[in-house]
């Protein structure tokens, strides 16, 4: 009869540690400093009700390391950092700009609801000069351009809010309007 030996342990898979924890997680849930936090860790509040764990709230990361100033939210995400100060709290418009944005969005909805046909634009492969002219007559071109040069002078947040209206009607229209919003 051949000699049988029983394995004394099973080699851990690449997905778990020997303790049955996900790879990179120490017993007790602590992660080494070189492992970025998971999405759950970024959104979960700590037990004291303070800031969400793992977020960069004071120019550093959860491990206390100092991070360089962020130049772009998307660039930071790509690098594995969540610069919370760039997005929380969500930007609010001042009252004057909020009124202007609401009026512009209303004009866009009114005009597009009555005249814009996305199927026709797809068939013709052209938004149409009449549509662009009509949007211009309603002050919907040059959203970024300063008022002294004939534009609306909106902030990035105001611009995005008006652009949501265009995107809600047709992706092609939002691309065209993205180009015309930077010139009056």
Secondary structure, 3 states (H helix, E strand, C coil): CCCCCCCCCCCCCCCECCCCCECCECCCCCECCCCCCCHHHHHCECCCCCCECCCECCCECCCCCECCCCCCHHHHHHCCCCEHHHCCCCCCCCHHHHHHHHHHHHHHHHHHHHHCCHHHHHHHCCCCHHHHHHHHHCCCCCCCCCHHHCCCCCCHHHHHHHHHHHHHHCHHHHHHHHHHCCCC
